[in-house]
Amino acid sequence: MKNWISLSALAIASLTISGCKKIENDSATSSYSSGASTKIEAATAEEFVEKAEKRLFDFSTYSAKVQWVNSTYLTEDTDALAAIAGAEGTKMSVDFALQAAEFAKQEGLDPIVKRKLDILRGGIVMPAPTTAGAADELSAIATDLQSQYGKGKGLLKGEEINGSDIEAAMGTNRNPAELKEMWTSWHTNVGGPMRDDYKRMVEIANEGSAELGFADTGAMWRSNYDMPAEEFAETMDKLWLDVKPLYDELHTYVRGKLNEKYGDAVQAETGPIRADLLGNMWAQEWGNIYDIVAPEGAGDIGYDISDLLVQKDYDAIKMVKVGEDFFSSLGFDPLPETFWQRSQFVKPRDREVVCHASAWDLDNKDDIRIKMCIKVNGDDFITVHHELGHNYYQRAYKDQSYLHLNGANDGFHEAIGDMLALSITPDYLVKIDLLDESQVPGADKDTGLLLRQAMDKVAFLPFGLLVDKWRWGVFSGEIKPADYNNAWHDLKREYQGVMPPVERPADAFDAGAKYHIPGNTPYARYFLARILQFQFYKAACDAAGWEGPLHRCSFYGNKEVGTKLNAMLELGASKPWPDALEEFTGTREMSGKAMLEYFKPLQDWLKEQNKGKTKGW
């Protein structure tokens, strides 16, 4: 999955930095000093919040640049600088959180101030305890884990292959032996060495969470959704049960097609699906194997976005320009010139970088960027739209106070870009001159169009749920270090119905081979985004007056939609997420109904195809 970097307290914490102290002095320059006191002298909660926001804002531009340089120029030196900044930020975040907890006890607090105190208290992703040296150790481990991932390599035909290339190869290779080699080598080489450091990092973060009054770090993560932690976990389960019947039908159909292609010796007709056959290193999205499962007749939709991009001589910059044009068509201002000057669009040939796609806001105002290693293909075309969704959201709320520089909840941030991606319909491709009108598939191709979408959107749902379920169990102690690997694959089997291509040793650490685990990025946001994007998309299509099948709607060029959307984006985190949701959709409840409406024709078709087949695993 993709990531986003916004320098609010919540989002900096995604990097285990969450703000850091800028030391004020009387000279013309400022310095940053590890271990400096972050105690704020304040008589009232209002005064404390005001001073905390000022300090966090001041340091955020510095810490953002440190992280940017580290991510785009991976060396021992930049790792060390990132670790120093991270230790400062962790210490400051914890100090402010502890002080916020005390001020929250005051009577008669203004609701906005109370909300900001809650954000300060619960917005740290990996908190360090106040024990001497804990922040330094936590930051060093977190930085090293992310660096290890960025430098990770697997094997293909016995030759080393880096992260971005092995991801692409997993999507195009159809040789079961080579898929097994790539899957196994990546999980062993990347995840395995992280296990002990990850265990230690969890111990430190749990000590920090306890000092802040939480049962464990997972409970703290779940506290950030304007509802009690346990209620949030129940909400996630309810949303999953809403859409699980659709996933079950898709799983049964895809398993059958893989059995037809590879035979019983590779993929059995019943039971779990072999994870490496699904076109993705983590089996989280299956769209890359659409050619294997495409239905006869309806399956050939007449075009492939990757082929169209090549035919039209697209390069990385042109792909981003088209993404910008979508937002401009809705009435949003063009991206600033600094975006084009400072972003990383392609992988440099002279150094190691983190290729994982991300969107950055470095100054909480206008220095927005993306960091990608763009390849000219359909996946990255969609990713560009997704990442720009983050950037436009960041810029929309730039005038909010510091602690409100964020999405209404983190699922909102992910869903905005995905909503735009849903609007990449044949109609949209014609309007941007990527597809000829004569190539637009007719209604008889709708099954193919929907199946292609479901291979990514629906297939992802259980993975989006299980990643944090695993971490919540790790943080709570329910999953012991000796069981890390077995628990990971047990959850993948339970929710996804997938299994590794080879027996995995109990002392492996396959979870570490997924970026968001060593990167300490909470993952519930991505599950929520899959649900919310369809709610947002339907609301946009309704506002645009669309009357056809929901999956054919494109609101490209509709400024009324842009005005309504911007009204929600400008709120940032200044209101509880139900208020923001109501602003755009008219409802205060997250629901899978819009997703089910979108895919209903496909679900009906899948049920027919699956008659007589064994469902489940």
VOVO-239365 format. One record per residue (C-alpha): residue in one letter; x, y, z. Coordinates in pm, whole numbers, padded with zeros to 5 digits, always signed. Example, Ala and Ser with C-alpha at 12.3 -4.5 7.8 and 13.67 -1.06 7.14 Angstrom:
REM residues 2
A+01230-00450+00780 S+01367-00106+00714 
REM end
This chain:
REM residues 617
M+00000+00000+00000 K+00086+00364-00038 N+00181+00603+00235 W+00151+00975+00303 I+00355+01215+00506 S+00196+01520+00662 L+00382+01701+00934 S+00100+01725+01185 A+00164+01562+01520 L-00032+01253+01424 A+00135+01200+01092 I+00490+01275+01199 A+00432+01002+01453 S+00388+00764+01161 L+00762+00807+01123 T+00812+00766+01500 I+00904+01135+01507 S+00574+01310+01584 G+00734+01646+01631 C+01054+01763+01787 K+01173+02065+01976 K+01328+02361+01805 I+01551+02530+02061 E+01488+02904+02064 N+01775+03146+02125 D+01858+03510+02075 S+02090+03463+01780 A+01989+03472+01416 T+02011+03094+01391 S+01856+02808+01581 S+01999+02474+01684 Y+01851+02139+01771 S+01974+01983+02090 S+01911+01626+02196 G+01783+01590+02546 A+01675+01952+02586 S+01379+02012+02814 T+01040+02021+02646 K+00851+02123+02956 I+00598+02396+02880 E+00521+02644+03153 A+00150+02714+03124 A-00125+02796+03373 T-00417+02683+03159 A-00486+02410+02906 E-00546+02673+02638 E-00206+02829+02698 F-00036+02488+02696 V-00197+02386+02366 E-00101+02715+02202 K+00264+02680+02305 A+00279+02312+02212 E+00143+02380+01865 K+00400+02655+01812 R+00690+02431+01909 L+00564+02140+01702 F+00508+02359+01398 D+00854+02517+01425 F+01033+02185+01437 S+00822+02004+01179 T+00986+02167+00877 Y+01329+02063+00999 S+01231+01705+01081 A+01052+01673+00746 K+01364+01766+00555 V+01571+01518+00755 Q+01326+01240+00674 W+01306+01345+00310 V+01683+01334+00267 N+01702+01000+00445 S+01428+00846+00228 T+01575+00977-00097 Y+01943+00922-00012 L+01987+00613+00203 T+02330+00609+00369 E+02465+00540+00716 D+02495+00916+00767 T+02139+01000+00672 D+02018+00707+00882 A+02206+00857+01177 L+02059+01205+01120 A+01708+01060+01095 A+01761+00865+01414 I+01872+01179+01600 A+01572+01376+01479 G+01349+01084+01559 A+01474+01061+01915 E+01411+01433+01964 G+01064+01403+01821 T+00972+01099+02024 K+01085+01267+02346 M+00894+01584+02268 S+00581+01396+02172 V+00584+01191+02490 D+00656+01496+02709 F+00369+01687+02549 A+00139+01385+02576 L+00212+01348+02948 Q+00148+01718+03005 A-00168+01702+02794 A-00299+01419+03011 E-00259+01640+03319 F-00422+01946+03163 A-00710+01728+03041 K-00812+01688+03406 Q-00906+02058+03430 E-01277+02131+03461 G-01480+02318+03201 L-01242+02280+02910 D-01334+02430+02576 P-01432+02139+02345 I-01172+02234+02084 V-00898+02250+02346 K-01011+01914+02488 R-00995+01760+02141 K-00643+01890+02090 L-00533+01753+02425 D-00668+01413+02318 I-00478+01440+01989 L-00155+01515+02174 R-00211+01229+02415 G-00311+00962+02168 G-00144+01072+01846 I+00198+00913+01892 V+00249+00600+01689 M+00549+00456+01876 P+00589+00638+02209 A+00904+00604+02415 P+00891+00602+02796 T+01064+00875+02994 T+01341+00630+03093 A+01682+00774+03006 G+01796+00662+02661 A+01465+00501+02563 A+01378+00760+02298 D+01723+00727+02141 E+01701+00348+02134 L+01348+00347+01992 S+01437+00594+01719 A+01756+00409+01626 I+01569+00081+01592 A+01283+00236+01393 T+01520+00414+01155 D+01730+00102+01104 L+01426-00115+01033 Q+01301+00125+00767 S+01647+00148+00615 Q+01677-00232+00607 Y+01352-00250+00418 G+01460+00017+00168 K+01780-00174+00094 G+01609-00515+00083 K+01659-00753-00207 G+01517-01086-00319 L+01622-01341-00579 L+01500-01422-00930 K+01675-01705-01115 G+01944-01686-00851 E+02020-01319-00919 E+01957-01034-00675 I+01660-00811-00750 N+01561-00495-00558 G+01230-00407-00399 S+01054-00212-00674 D+01168-00456-00944 I+01066-00767-00752 E+00722-00618-00688 A+00681-00559-01062 A+00809-00907-01146 M+00561-01070-00908 G+00285-00911-01114 T+00398-01034-01456 N+00574-01366-01396 R+00363-01680-01448 N+00629-01939-01362 P+00530-02102-01029 A+00889-02198-00943 E+01018-01845-01001 L+00726-01693-00813 K+00805-01921-00520 E+01173-01819-00536 M+01090-01447-00531 W+00831-01480-00255 T+01051-01695-00033 S+01373-01497-00081 W+01205-01162-00019 H+01034-01274+00301 T+01347-01448+00428 N+01601-01181+00336 V+01397-00873+00431 G+01180-00985+00720 G+01400-01238+00896 P+01679-01008+01023 M+01427-00766+01175 R+01265-01001+01426 D+01466-00931+01742 D+01480-00555+01684 Y+01105-00547+01625 K+01045-00735+01950 R+01256-00481+02139 M+01080-00189+01971 V+00741-00325+02081 E+00864-00352+02439 I+00980+00010+02445 A+00664+00143+02277 N+00442-00046+02520 E+00627+00106+02814 G+00568+00449+02662 S+00201+00377+02601 A+00157+00265+02961 E+00299+00596+03086 L+00033+00772+02878 G-00240+00569+03043 F-00308+00311+02771 A-00315-00065+02816 D-00073-00106+02524 T+00028+00062+02199 G-00252-00102+02002 A-00511+00040+02243 M-00354+00382+02193 W-00380+00348+01814 R-00748+00255+01840 S-00817+00560+02057 N-00776+00798+01763 Y-01115+00748+01599 D-01355+00960+01804 M-01488+00651+01980 P-01374+00410+02253 A-01093+00176+02144 E-01303-00140+02171 E-01592+00018+01984 F-01354+00097+01700 A-01238-00265+01682 E-01603-00374+01672 T-01673-00122+01394 M-01391-00271+01186 D-01533-00621+01233 K-01884-00505+01142 L-01764-00340+00821 W-01577-00660+00729 L-01883-00877+00785 D-02081-00640+00559 V-01853-00708+00263 K-01722-01060+00339 P-01986-01240+00127 L-01857-01051-00178 Y-01497-01148-00095 D-01592-01511-00047 E-01745-01527-00396 L-01436-01364-00548 H-01199-01600-00364 T-01388-01908-00485 Y-01387-01790-00846 V-01018-01691-00853 R-00909-02015-00686 G-01092-02211-00954 K-00924-02020-01235 L-00579-02068-01080 N-00651-02440-01051 E-00745-02451-01419 K-00420-02278-01517 Y-00168-02447-01292 G-00327-02781-01199 D-00377-02953-00866 A-00003-02990-00801 V+00037-02611-00783 Q-00307-02487-00676 A-00566-02719-00527 E-00931-02686-00627 T-01029-02634-00262 G-00868-02478+00043 P-00646-02168+00060 I-00487-02003-00243 R-00109-02017-00278 A-00007-01660-00199 D+00264-01617-00463 L+00023-01697-00749 L-00189-01386-00693 G+00035-01132-00866 N+00144-00947-00551 M+00416-01014-00295 W+00165-01001-00008 A-00141-01131-00195 Q-00307-00805-00096 E-00426-00706-00444 W-00483-00949-00730 G-00534-00725-01033 N-00204-00827-01190 I-00343-01174-01268 Y-00660-01048-01431 D-00549-01215-01755 I-00579-01553-01580 V-00930-01500-01443 A-01087-01281-01713 P-01430-01418-01812 E-01478-01534-02169 G-01639-01272-02386 A-01681-01012-02115 G-01323-01050-02000 D-01150-00868-02286 I-01244-00508-02214 G-01060-00393-02526 Y-00775-00201-02370 D-00500-00215-02113 I-00397+00110-01943 S-00032+00006-01937 D-00035-00048-02315 L-00219+00280-02374 L+00040+00474-02171 V+00324+00326-02375 Q+00145+00387-02705 K+00087+00753-02613 D+00455+00802-02514 Y+00382+00873-02150 D+00667+00917-01906 A+00666+00970-01530 I+00613+01347-01549 K+00329+01321-01799 M+00154+01070-01573 V+00172+01316-01283 K+00057+01605-01505 V-00256+01407-01595 G-00324+01345-01227 E-00292+01718-01160 D-00532+01790-01446 F-00802+01579-01279 F-00796+01803-00973 S-00776+02117-01187 S-01089+02001-01370 L-01271+02005-01034 G-01164+02362-00967 F-00855+02304-00750 D-00549+02525-00800 P-00252+02381-00991 L+00033+02228-00795 P+00305+02473-00689 E+00621+02497-00897 T+00823+02361-00604 F+00630+02035-00635 W+00784+01977-00977 Q+01128+02090-00866 R+01156+01888-00545 S+00957+01565-00586 Q+01121+01230-00659 F+00944+01089-00963 V+01180+00811-01076 K+01438+00593-00906 P+01782+00759-00915 R+02053+00548-01076 D+02328+00656-00837 R+02193+00574-00491 E+01959+00374-00272 V+01619+00529-00197 V+01290+00422-00044 C+01076+00356-00352 H+00756+00299-00158 A+00515+00561-00294 S+00435+00845-00054 A+00300+01201-00048 W+00476+01464+00161 D+00394+01801+00314 L+00722+01952+00433 D+00620+02295+00556 N+00251+02257+00649 K+00170+02505+00374 D+00277+02469+00012 D+00590+02252-00003 I+00404+01939-00105 R+00579+01657-00292 I+00548+01297-00396 K+00821+01037-00364 M+00789+00753-00613 C+00991+00535-00848 I+00732+00567-01123 K+00711+00302-01389 V+00497+00361-01697 N+00219+00116-01622 G-00145+00112-01515 D-00070+00046-01149 D+00151+00352-01114 F-00095+00562-01316 I-00353+00486-01047 T-00096+00535-00770 V-00017+00883-00897 H-00384+00982-00867 H-00388+00833-00516 E-00080+01018-00395 L-00198+01348-00539 G-00519+01298-00343 H-00305+01319-00028 N-00128+01631-00153 Y-00448+01817-00238 Y-00597+01719+00098 Q-00284+01849+00273 R-00304+02180+00092 A-00680+02217+00150 Y-00640+02218+00529 K-00314+02417+00542 D-00482+02711+00719 Q-00598+02498+01012 S-00410+02517+01341 Y-00121+02272+01375 L-00299+01989+01553 H-00579+01997+01296 L-00342+01956+01000 N-00465+01608+00923 G-00753+01411+00780 A-01078+01370+00974 N-00942+01023+01043 D-00653+00852+00870 G-00890+00648+00654 F-01017+00974+00503 H-00670+01064+00382 E-00629+00733+00202 A-00983+00734+00061 I-00963+01069-00118 G-00704+00958-00371 D-00873+00622-00411 M-01203+00795-00484 L-01030+00975-00771 A-00890+00645-00894 L-01242+00498-00908 S-01323+00773-01154 I-01058+00641-01394 T-01335+00495-01610 P-01335+00446-01989 D-01521+00777-02015 Y-01241+00952-01827 L-00973+00788-02040 V-01147+00917-02351 K-01165+01271-02210 I-00790+01280-02145 D-00721+01134-02493 L-00568+00815-02361 L-00843+00596-02507 D-01018+00630-02841 E-01396+00654-02819 S-01427+00353-03046 Q-01241+00147-02782 V-01490+00218-02502 P-01627-00121-02395 G-02001-00171-02412 A-02232-00284-02135 D-02152-00646-02224 K-01804-00583-02088 D-01920-00459-01748 T-01847-00792-01584 G-01487-00764-01696 L-01458-00405-01581 L-01600-00486-01239 L-01394-00801-01196 R-01078-00609-01274 Q-01168-00354-01006 A-01266-00621-00755 M-00932-00796-00798 D-00777-00496-00624 K-01051-00328-00423 V-01231-00632-00284 A-00931-00863-00264 F-00754-00613-00040 L-01020-00599+00231 P-00915-00891+00455 F-00547-00799+00426 G-00631-00442+00524 L-00800-00579+00834 L-00549-00843+00945 V-00229-00635+00948 D-00334-00433+01250 K-00517-00727+01404 W-00175-00896+01410 R-00009-00586+01555 W-00280-00533+01812 G-00218-00890+01925 V+00158-00832+01934 F+00120-00512+02135 S-00124-00667+02381 G+00096-00971+02438 E-00171-01207+02307 I+00077-01293+02030 K+00410-01386+02188 P+00742-01326+02006 A+00785-01701+01956 D+00450-01700+01772 Y+00501-01390+01556 N+00533-01583+01231 N+00276-01852+01292 A+00020-01592+01404 W+00086-01385+01090 H+00014-01676+00859 D-00277-01797+01072 L-00445-01459+01025 K-00370-01456+00653 R-00530-01797+00623 E-00829-01705+00842 Y-00914-01377+00672 Q-00761-01396+00324 G-00775-01769+00266 V-00414-01772+00142 M-00109-01978+00238 P+00266-01942+00176 P+00414-02140-00116 V+00651-02321+00122 E+00645-02419+00485 R+00765-02123+00689 P+00976-02164+01002 A+00831-02040+01329 D+01138-01821+01390 A+01098-01632+01060 F+00949-01282+01058 D+00745-01263+00739 A+00540-00969+00865 G+00858-00760+00839 A+00862-00811+00463 K+00563-00575+00441 Y+00677-00211+00445 H+00419-00087+00695 I+00543-00321+00969 P+00905-00196+00991 G+00777+00149+00888 N+00536+00155+01185 T+00247+00282+00976 P-00092+00191+01127 Y-00288-00009+00870 A-00652+00020+00974 R-00659+00340+00766 Y-00627+00137+00447 F-00917-00090+00532 L-01130+00212+00618 A-01020+00381+00297 R-01149+00087+00090 I-01490+00137+00249 L-01491+00517+00257 Q-01375+00564-00102 F-01698+00408-00229 Q-01905+00627+00003 F-01718+00933-00123 Y-01741+00816-00483 K-02116+00762-00466 A-02162+01102-00301 A-01957+01264-00579 C-02152+01084-00851 D-02481+01185-00687 A-02363+01548-00672 A-02266+01528-01039 G-02616+01405-01128 W-02493+01070-01260 E-02779+00838-01353 G-02610+00534-01506 P-02451+00231-01335 L-02239+00350-01045 H-01923+00182-01172 R-01937+00379-01500 C-01947+00720-01331 S-01669+00973-01379 F-01702+01317-01219 Y-01399+01455-01404 G-01463+01818-01491 N-01750+01872-01244 K-01672+02182-01040 E-01980+02138-00821 V-01827+01814-00696 G-01497+01995-00644 T-01661+02266-00434 K-01840+02015-00215 L-01529+01801-00179 N-01310+02095-00088 A-01552+02194+00190 M-01483+01860+00358 L-01108+01867+00292 E-01067+02214+00440 L-01197+02090+00775 G-00889+01876+00823 A-00905+01724+01171 S-01087+02023+01319 K-01411+01824+01352 P-01479+01463+01456 W-01485+01239+01151 P-01867+01187+01155 D-01905+01563+01103 A-01666+01559+00807 L-01834+01251+00660 E-02173+01417+00686 E-02037+01731+00516 F-01977+01539+00194 T-02202+01232+00203 G-02497+01339+00419 T-02448+01050+00662 R-02251+01012+00985 E-02191+00636+00961 M-01921+00446+00773 S-02087+00174+00569 G-02005-00089+00307 K-02338-00033+00127 A-02193+00187-00148 M-01924-00072-00220 L-02184-00348-00241 E-02397-00135-00474 Y-02096-00075-00698 F-02015-00446-00725 K-02368-00592-00715 P-02371-00692-01086 L-02040-00871-01034 Q-02150-01045-00716 D-02460-01178-00892 W-02243-01304-01178 L-01990-01466-00942 K-02265-01655-00764 E-02367-01807-01097 Q-02007-01901-01183 N-01951-02058-00842 K-02255-02286-00841 G-02151-02631-00731 K-01808-02518-00612 T-01682-02552-00256 K-01660-02211-00090 G-01434-02119+00195 W-01101-02268+00296 
REM end
